């Protein structure tokens, strides 16, 4: 069975994702211009 992420881990992933999701559309661009 797969290991579950804790709420703290999920929060950390979301925080890291926002560093790359510059326009807040939920996507990370392939090129960084």
C-alpha positions, -999 to +999 in steps of 0.1 A: +000+000+000+012+035-008+024+058+020+001+087+027+013+123+029+008+142+061-011+175+062+022+192+069+039+176+038+009+186+016+012+222+028+049+222+021+043+209-015+017+236-021+040+263-008+068+251-031+045+249-061+034+285-057+071+296-061+069+282-097+032+290-105+039+327-111+004+337-124-016+315-101-033+294-129-023+261-113+003+253-140+040+255-141+054+268-174+079+246-193+101+276-201+112+302-176+115+335-194 
